[in-house]
Structure formats: structure tokens, C-alpha cells
Amino acid sequence: MECVTCGATFRGLRLCHSNPTHDTSHNRPSSHLHKPSSLPSTSHSFLKKLENVPLRNPLTRRPPHRRPSYVEHGNTKVICSVNGPIEPRAASARNSERATVTVDVCFAAFSGTDRKKRGKSDKRVLEMQSALSRTFATTLLTTLHPRSEVHISLHILSQDGSILATCVNAATLALVDAGVPMSDYVTACTVASYTNPDESGEPLLDMSSAEEMDLPGITLATVGRSDKISLLQLETKVRLERLEGMLAVGIDGCGKIRQLLDGVIREHGNKMARMGAL
């Protein structure tokens, strides 16, 4: 897979889209098809015919349900692919009124320092899948595709904090590129509450793994430019008088990430249009 890597200015955030017009298996030059001296003439004729057969059309687009996106928040790295709308894999997932949003989260064994393999029945994996499914089920226009399924697959390649927020941003990029209708971007970030020596609280954006262990924090996601919160997760105790300030800083941070996502998507679309692939 080849990606168009886009610049980043938001606390180590790096975003990129997969380029469906590029593929790692490009047409090879015919110079590698030489006749060895030991081959008979029949083999030489076969190789000559093979030289005229195109191996792959460089302008062939990948199927619309296979559009991976790649997002980095500092040292947290997530790749996401979207499959759908498709026929539901399970009969219980079929809804006659709207599409069903399913999410799979996979932690690579090498993603963390402990090299722990998390199975599908892991409590943390199930909680993340449920939170992501509810978040995007309210944002996607699921009524346009009844009796279908939108499957989101997330692979965590490296863990260093803000995992859920990175998954939300990666899924948003993949859904937009796959053409799944949605009301607006869903962007997420993490906010921590840092206590200064003078006992005054100061919110911090985009926590790392060490900061998540030492500081109380929240993960929130907003829809578009509005202040509508579609996801709010609190795993530690936070003082009530500091929660309002943390929410305000988090909403502003989500707005900044939305600008980055919008710039990445527009740049990717303009490049595809110039290449004539749209």
C-alpha cells in the first residue's frame, strides 16, 4: 500500500490517505524478460508473448470498500479500512430501517511495551468497539442503506496514549474516502487536567501514555464545527470544577483536528481530480 503523507502541525498528529491510483505492483519493464541461454525456443516464444501482456492497469482503482487510512497521534499509529455498505454477515445485524455499523478493533502484539496479545473477547477491546459503533451510528446516514452493514476495521500498530481518539479520526478519514454518507466529520482528542504548583488547573491536549497513567483525563469527540459531543469517555476521577474547562479545551481541539482532516481530504481529492481518476 502506498500512502500520500500529509504534513502535520497538531502536537505530532500525522494524517494520510491511501492513494487508490498507486499500487506496489507497478508494471515491470520488459528488460527483465530475457531468454536464458539454456532455454529452448518454445520458452523464448512464451516469454516474447508475455512481454506484450500488461500486468496491471496503473489507473485501475481499488474497490470502493477497501480504502485504508493511516493516522498518527504522536507515537500512536492506527490504520483503518471500511467495508460497506454490504450485505450483513449475520442475520441478526439486518435492520429493515437502517444500516448497521459494526467495528472490529485489533491490537498488534508488538504495539505495546508488554507485547500482550489482546483477543476479541478482551474487555477493553469490547468497550472500544461498542463506543465507536455508537458514535458513528448516530453520524452516518444509515437510513439511506437499510438492510445493509458498514464494517469498520481498525488496527493499532503502536500505542502511546489517545488510542480511542486516534481510532475515531482514522475511521472518519476512511469513511469519507469510501463514500459512506455522513452528516459531518467526527473528530476526537484527549484532554488531561494538570495541577500547577499554585493549585490552579491547566487542561492539556493529546495525552501520551505516561500522562494518561499520572493525570486525570477525558476523551471526547465532536461532530463538525458544532459543539455537539458524540463521544465522552471518562476513565479516571476528575474534579467537577475543572470538567467545564477541560470540555471547552477539548471542543476547541476537535475543531482544530477537523480543519486538518478537511485539508487532507480536499488535497487528496484535488490530486485525484488532476490525475483523472475521479
C-alpha positions as CSV (number, residue, x, y, z in Angstrom):
1,M,0.0,0.0,0.0
2,E,1.3,3.4,-0.9
3,C,0.1,6.5,1.0
4,V,0.3,10.2,0.4
5,T,1.8,11.5,3.6
6,C,0.5,14.9,4.6
7,G,2.2,17.4,6.9
8,A,1.2,17.8,10.5
9,T,1.1,20.7,12.9
10,F,-1.1,19.5,15.7
11,R,1.0,18.0,18.5
12,G,2.6,15.4,16.4
13,L,-0.6,14.4,14.5
14,R,0.1,13.0,11.1
15,L,-2.6,12.0,8.7
16,C,-2.5,10.4,5.3
17,H,-4.9,8.9,2.7
18,S,-4.2,5.8,0.8
19,N,-3.8,6.6,-2.9
20,P,-6.0,4.2,-4.9
21,T,-4.3,5.1,-8.1
22,H,-0.9,3.9,-6.9
23,D,-0.1,0.3,-6.2
24,T,3.0,-1.5,-5.2
25,S,2.8,-3.9,-8.1
26,H,3.6,-1.5,-11.0
27,N,4.2,-2.6,-14.5
28,R,7.7,-4.0,-14.7
29,P,9.9,-3.2,-17.6
30,S,10.3,-5.8,-20.2
31,S,14.1,-5.8,-19.8
32,H,13.8,-8.5,-17.0
33,L,12.3,-10.9,-19.5
34,H,15.5,-12.2,-21.2
35,K,15.9,-15.6,-22.7
36,P,18.4,-17.7,-20.8
37,S,20.9,-19.4,-23.0
38,S,19.7,-22.8,-21.7
39,L,16.0,-22.3,-22.5
40,P,14.6,-23.9,-25.7
41,S,13.0,-21.9,-28.4
42,T,9.5,-22.7,-27.1
43,S,10.2,-20.9,-23.8
44,H,11.6,-18.0,-25.7
45,S,8.3,-17.7,-27.6
46,F,6.3,-17.8,-24.4
47,L,8.4,-15.0,-22.9
48,K,8.0,-12.9,-26.0
49,K,4.2,-13.3,-25.7
50,L,4.4,-12.4,-22.0
51,E,6.1,-9.1,-22.8
52,N,3.0,-7.8,-24.6
53,V,0.6,-8.7,-21.8
54,P,0.1,-5.7,-19.4
55,L,0.5,-6.8,-15.8
56,R,-1.8,-4.1,-14.3
57,N,-3.5,-1.0,-15.5
58,P,-2.0,1.8,-13.4
59,L,-5.2,3.8,-13.4
60,T,-7.3,0.9,-12.1
61,R,-9.0,2.0,-8.8
62,R,-9.3,-0.3,-5.9
63,P,-12.8,-1.4,-4.9
64,P,-14.7,1.4,-3.1
65,H,-15.0,-0.7,0.1
66,R,-11.2,-1.1,0.5
67,R,-9.9,2.4,1.3
68,P,-7.4,2.3,4.2
69,S,-6.4,5.5,6.1
70,Y,-3.5,6.0,8.4
71,V,-3.3,8.4,11.4
72,E,-0.6,9.1,13.9
73,H,-1.1,10.9,17.2
74,G,2.5,11.2,18.4
75,N,3.7,7.6,18.7
76,T,0.2,6.1,18.5
77,K,-0.3,4.7,15.0
78,V,-3.7,3.4,13.6
79,I,-4.7,2.1,10.2
80,C,-8.3,1.8,9.3
81,S,-10.3,0.2,6.4
82,V,-14.0,0.4,5.7
83,N,-16.1,-2.3,4.0
84,G,-19.6,-1.3,3.1
85,P,-22.4,-0.8,2.7
86,I,-22.5,-4.6,2.2
87,E,-24.8,-7.5,2.9
88,P,-24.8,-8.1,6.6
89,R,-22.6,-11.0,7.6
90,A,-25.0,-12.1,10.3
91,A,-28.8,-12.3,10.0
92,S,-29.1,-10.6,13.4
93,A,-27.4,-7.5,12.0
94,R,-30.0,-6.9,9.4
95,N,-32.3,-3.9,10.1
96,S,-35.1,-3.1,7.7
97,E,-35.0,0.6,8.6
98,R,-31.3,1.5,8.6
99,A,-27.8,0.2,8.1
100,T,-25.9,-1.5,10.9
101,V,-22.5,-0.1,11.9
102,T,-20.0,-2.8,13.2
103,V,-16.5,-2.2,14.4
104,D,-13.5,-4.5,14.8
105,V,-10.5,-3.4,16.8
106,C,-7.3,-5.3,16.7
107,F,-4.2,-4.6,18.8
108,A,-0.9,-5.8,17.3
109,A,1.1,-7.8,19.7
110,F,4.1,-5.5,19.0
111,S,2.1,-2.3,19.5
112,G,2.8,-2.0,23.3
113,T,5.8,-2.4,25.5
114,D,4.4,-5.6,27.2
115,R,3.8,-7.4,23.9
116,K,0.4,-8.5,25.1
117,K,-1.9,-10.1,22.6
118,R,-5.5,-8.9,23.1
119,G,-8.2,-11.2,21.8
120,K,-11.7,-10.3,20.6
121,S,-13.2,-11.1,24.0
122,D,-10.9,-8.7,25.8
123,K,-12.8,-6.2,27.9
124,R,-11.0,-3.1,26.6
125,V,-11.5,-4.2,23.0
126,L,-15.2,-4.8,23.5
127,E,-15.6,-1.4,25.2
128,M,-13.8,0.4,22.3
129,Q,-15.8,-1.4,19.7
130,S,-19.1,-0.5,21.4
131,A,-18.1,3.1,21.9
132,L,-17.0,3.5,18.2
133,S,-20.1,1.8,16.9
134,R,-22.5,4.0,18.8
135,T,-20.6,7.1,17.9
136,F,-20.7,6.5,14.1
137,A,-24.2,5.1,14.1
138,T,-25.5,8.5,15.1
139,T,-23.4,10.3,12.5
140,L,-23.7,8.2,9.4
141,L,-26.8,8.5,7.3
142,T,-27.8,4.9,7.9
143,T,-31.4,5.3,6.7
144,L,-30.1,5.6,3.1
145,H,-28.9,2.0,3.1
146,P,-31.4,-0.2,5.0
147,R,-30.7,-4.0,5.5
148,S,-27.0,-3.4,5.0
149,E,-23.9,-3.2,7.1
150,V,-21.0,-0.8,7.3
151,H,-17.9,-2.6,8.7
152,I,-15.0,-0.6,10.2
153,S,-11.8,-2.4,10.8
154,L,-9.1,-0.7,13.0
155,H,-5.6,-2.0,13.6
156,I,-3.5,-0.4,16.3
157,L,0.1,-0.6,15.3
158,S,1.6,1.4,18.1
159,Q,0.3,2.6,21.5
160,D,1.3,5.8,23.2
161,G,-1.9,7.3,24.5
162,S,-5.0,8.7,22.9
163,I,-5.8,5.4,21.3
164,L,-9.6,5.9,21.1
165,A,-9.3,9.4,19.8
166,T,-6.9,8.2,17.1
167,C,-9.3,5.4,16.1
168,V,-12.1,7.9,15.7
169,N,-10.0,10.2,13.4
170,A,-8.8,7.3,11.3
171,A,-12.3,5.9,10.9
172,T,-13.6,9.3,9.8
173,L,-10.9,9.5,7.1
174,A,-11.7,6.0,5.9
175,L,-15.4,6.6,5.8
176,V,-15.2,9.8,3.8
177,D,-12.8,8.2,1.3
178,A,-15.0,5.2,1.0
179,G,-18.0,7.4,0.1
180,V,-20.2,6.4,3.0
181,P,-22.7,9.2,3.6
182,M,-22.4,11.0,6.9
183,S,-23.6,14.3,8.3
184,D,-20.2,15.8,9.1
185,Y,-16.7,14.9,10.3
186,V,-16.3,13.2,13.6
187,T,-13.1,14.3,15.3
188,A,-11.8,13.4,18.7
189,C,-9.0,14.3,21.1
190,T,-8.0,13.7,24.7
191,V,-7.7,16.3,27.5
192,A,-5.9,16.0,30.8
193,S,-6.1,18.1,33.9
194,Y,-2.7,19.2,35.1
195,T,-2.3,20.8,38.6
196,N,0.2,23.6,38.8
197,P,2.2,24.2,42.0
198,D,-0.2,27.1,42.8
199,E,-3.1,24.6,42.8
200,S,-4.6,26.0,39.6
201,G,-5.7,23.6,36.9
202,E,-4.5,23.7,33.4
203,P,-6.0,21.4,30.7
204,L,-3.6,19.6,28.3
205,L,-4.4,18.3,24.9
206,D,-3.4,15.0,23.3
207,M,-2.2,12.9,26.3
208,S,0.6,10.4,25.9
209,S,0.7,7.0,27.6
210,A,2.7,8.3,30.6
211,E,0.4,11.3,31.0
212,E,-2.7,9.0,31.0
213,M,-1.2,7.0,33.9
214,D,-0.5,10.0,36.0
215,L,-3.1,12.6,35.1
216,P,-6.9,12.5,35.1
217,G,-8.3,12.9,31.6
218,I,-11.2,12.5,29.3
219,T,-11.7,11.5,25.6
220,L,-14.3,13.4,23.7
221,A,-15.5,13.6,20.1
222,T,-17.5,16.3,18.4
223,V,-19.5,16.5,15.1
224,G,-18.4,19.1,12.6
225,R,-17.9,22.7,13.6
226,S,-20.6,22.5,16.3
227,D,-20.3,21.9,20.0
228,K,-22.3,18.7,19.8
229,I,-20.4,15.9,21.7
230,S,-21.0,12.5,20.2
231,L,-18.5,10.6,22.5
232,L,-17.4,11.3,26.0
233,Q,-15.3,8.8,27.9
234,L,-14.0,9.3,31.5
235,E,-11.9,6.6,32.9
236,T,-10.4,8.4,35.9
237,K,-11.8,10.7,38.6
238,V,-11.9,14.4,37.6
239,R,-12.7,17.3,39.9
240,L,-16.1,18.8,38.9
241,E,-14.9,22.4,38.9
242,R,-12.3,21.5,36.3
243,L,-14.5,19.5,34.0
244,E,-16.1,22.5,32.2
245,G,-12.7,23.9,31.3
246,M,-11.5,20.6,30.0
247,L,-14.6,20.3,27.8
248,A,-14.0,23.7,26.4
249,V,-10.4,23.0,25.5
250,G,-11.3,19.6,24.1
251,I,-14.0,21.0,21.9
252,D,-11.6,23.6,20.6
253,G,-9.0,20.9,19.9
254,C,-11.5,18.8,18.0
255,G,-12.2,21.9,15.8
256,K,-8.5,22.2,15.0
257,I,-8.3,18.5,14.1
258,R,-11.4,18.9,11.9
259,Q,-9.5,21.6,9.9
260,L,-6.6,19.2,9.5
261,L,-8.9,16.4,8.3
262,D,-10.7,18.7,5.9
263,G,-7.4,19.9,4.4
264,V,-6.1,16.4,3.9
265,I,-9.3,15.2,2.2
266,R,-9.5,18.3,-0.1
267,E,-5.9,17.9,-1.1
268,H,-6.3,14.2,-1.8
269,G,-9.5,14.9,-3.8
270,N,-7.8,17.7,-5.8
271,K,-4.9,15.4,-6.6
272,M,-7.1,12.6,-7.7
273,A,-9.1,15.0,-9.9
274,R,-5.9,16.3,-11.6
275,M,-4.8,12.7,-12.3
276,G,-8.2,12.0,-13.9
277,A,-9.0,9.2,-11.5
278,L,-12.4,10.6,-10.4
